Amino acid sequence: MDQITNEMLWTIIAPLAGLQFLLAIIALVACARAESTRGPKWMWVLIILFVNLLGPIAFFVAGRRNE
């Protein structure tokens, strides 16, 4: 059985970390610019920051109000 090297591990982790960071920044900017959200904005900021990859996705799916 082959062992996973650090290089192999980083080729998996780096794109996911980059995607998570990019989605979080975009979601935070969208939350700040939104006039109204479903729920308080401070709650969405906490969800975006602490629920990793699913937090920003949840904001875009359920947090924004379409006006």
C-alpha positions as CSV (number, residue, x, y, z in Angstrom):
1,M,0.0,0.0,0.0
2,D,1.4,3.4,-1.0
3,Q,1.8,6.1,1.6
4,I,0.4,9.5,1.0
5,T,3.3,12.1,0.8
6,N,3.0,15.7,1.8
7,E,3.1,16.8,-1.8
8,M,0.1,14.5,-2.7
9,L,-1.7,15.8,0.3
10,W,-1.2,19.5,-0.6
11,T,-2.4,18.9,-4.2
12,I,-5.7,17.9,-2.6
13,I,-5.9,20.4,0.2
14,A,-4.7,23.6,-1.6
15,P,-7.5,23.9,-4.1
16,L,-10.1,23.2,-1.5
17,A,-8.6,25.8,0.8
18,G,-8.4,28.3,-2.0
19,L,-12.0,27.7,-3.0
20,Q,-13.1,28.1,0.6
21,F,-11.2,31.3,1.1
22,L,-12.5,32.8,-2.2
23,L,-16.1,31.8,-1.5
24,A,-15.9,33.3,2.0
25,I,-14.6,36.6,0.7
26,I,-17.3,36.8,-2.0
27,A,-20.0,35.9,0.5
28,L,-18.9,38.4,3.1
29,V,-18.8,41.2,0.4
30,A,-22.3,40.1,-0.8
31,C,-23.6,40.1,2.8
32,A,-22.2,43.5,3.5
33,R,-23.7,45.0,0.3
34,A,-27.1,43.3,0.8
35,E,-29.8,45.7,2.0
36,S,-31.7,42.9,3.7
37,T,-31.1,39.3,4.4
38,R,-33.1,36.4,5.8
39,G,-32.0,36.8,9.4
40,P,-29.6,39.2,11.0
41,K,-26.4,40.0,9.1
42,W,-24.2,39.2,12.1
43,M,-25.5,35.6,12.1
44,W,-24.7,35.2,8.4
45,V,-21.2,36.6,8.9
46,L,-20.6,33.9,11.7
47,I,-22.0,31.2,9.5
48,I,-19.9,32.3,6.5
49,L,-16.7,32.3,8.6
50,F,-17.2,29.3,10.8
51,V,-19.1,26.7,8.7
52,N,-16.2,26.4,6.3
53,L,-17.2,25.5,2.7
54,L,-20.9,25.1,3.4
55,G,-21.4,28.5,5.1
56,P,-20.9,30.7,2.0
57,I,-22.9,28.3,-0.1
58,A,-25.7,28.4,2.5
59,F,-25.7,32.2,2.4
60,F,-26.0,32.3,-1.4
61,V,-28.8,29.7,-1.4
62,A,-30.8,30.8,1.6
63,G,-29.5,34.0,3.1
64,R,-30.0,36.6,0.3
65,R,-33.4,38.1,-0.5
66,N,-34.2,38.5,-4.1
67,E,-35.7,41.9,-4.6
